[in-house]
């Protein structure tokens, strides 16, 4: 009887996995059989069948049989067993993370962060880091420098040429620029998936060094299935890259020899270039050279050598950032956000602690709690049998404390997605959790091992499902509206135009070749006057607004004539599946009230994938300055 159940559950599990892969790679199906519609679109449904069948298979005694078959298979090639069981599995997980990032990537210069990073990559390539805005001095309205500054940039000159500079740090844009030079626009958006794969592999490496290959595989699985990792993996933002850089640096830090110290320092430089405000992690990491035990001959000179080599690797990043910030903003201590210390306040600590705790418990309760237990228990030999492992985990715990201390004092935000600030701590938590799990399965009966491993798999599966429920795999549907909106405004507008916008401003400047004008920086009583002045100067005015921007726009300019035209858009674009709507308006010559707009309902968002950058927009005012 048990044999029949084992065979049946194995077949169901294998078939479910095959069908899950088919749906994930090729999409769902909708077919009619004998007059009945059959649908299969959700890859997580067969995953649930596969998981349930696998658990039942193990319960009825199938686990030991699989172990025996697996061992026989890998022993066909001498010495391959350990590789296949640990490192090979980690490679598979890393490859899966890369594939998810590549398939579900938004591939659009979206919003403030996305457009800021992607456009800065192009500016590094074309050596236009501080684009001049000579027309700024010719317009009559107040605050003109900011009105012509898209999201992701800030004005840096009070006088001609009124240049702008990027808000964001250069690490990720430099990586994107290198990828684009090699592989074009498509390669630019593969940087994030590649960093995701590095994050998984480096987490595996650290956990393997401090607790063994099994712990490494557990840690890799936990970090790969984290909802916040998966959500940030598909967006062109710096959170996954900076986490990958720091954990990779930590991996080499706890290695042996001078080359490991140099590699740890150089990877720390990459991390500092990506996010300079975390530079304090380097001094914490360097404590390793003081506390580690070394095989003979151990000496102070050797420790000093490794410290010097480590900081020699860190120094280029610190120096480069200081020089770049001085060039952009006049001081090595001022970034595109201003002085970071000015954003820290003790009054933010308690609200942030409550919010971040709530978000962590709501999205990854087990992972967070078990990870913290593992890090706090860095002194416990039953968790970390090796002395150097305990010292390494203690340093990891200090890093997590330092990251937490900084960000709980930072600005208070209102979305769970800002857990992304803590992503550099996430692989360290995964290592801590893996240590606890490894301790639970050490020298336990095989039934206990299977139960614990099933629990780990369930935690990862729950993380994937949470990411799906929080739209991590659907963000690309709506975010490609930025590319579509830029393409539409390019087609319907003359070259010498401005586009009143805010959310869309960065993407419009990058893709459309038209000049965005930030309505949120325009004084409320200047909307009509600016449109009239621009028209008299030979410049046509449009507006591009996401649906959620309509009411704020109406409220800001409620006494202005142009607001009445919001009832008559010239184009209405609806994004694929998510239904995000973008409205297009002609502010200079609005259509007659009641004129129906041209409606574009997107059915093939694939055409907006890897859309190329447009030309740098310019403005020419066809009137003498004395006529202003």
Secondary structure, DSSP 8 states (H G I E B T S, - for coil): -HHHHHHHHHHHHHHHHHHHHHHHHH--EEEEETTEEEEE--HHHHHHHHHHHHHHHHHTTHHHHHHHHHHHHHTTSTTHHHIIIIIIHHHHHHHHHHHHHHHS---S--HHHHHHHHHHHHHHHHT-SS---GGGGG--SSSHHHHT--TTEEE--SSTT--EEESS-HHHHHHHHHHHHHHHHHHHTHHHHHHHHHHHHHHHHHHHHHH-HHHHHHHHHHHHT-HHHHHHHTSS-SHHHHHHHHHHHHHHHTSSSHHHHHHHHHHHHHHHHH-GGGTHHHHHHHTHHHH----SS--HHHHHHHHHHHHHHHHHHHHHHHHHHHHHHSSTT-BTTB-GGGG--THHHHHHHHHHHHHHHHHHHHHHHHHHHHHHGGG-TTT--SHHHHHHHHHHHHHHHHHHHHHHSS----SGGGGGGGHHHHHHHHHHHHHHHHHHHTT--HHHHHHHHHHHHHHHHHHHHHHHHTTTTTHHHHHTHHHHHHHHHHHHS-SSEEEEESTTHHHHHHHTSSEEEEGGGS-GGGHHHHHHHHHHTT-EEEEEEETTHHHHHHHHTTTSGGGGGGGS-SEEEE-TTT--EEEEEESSS---TT---EEEE-S-GGGGTT------------S-GGG-
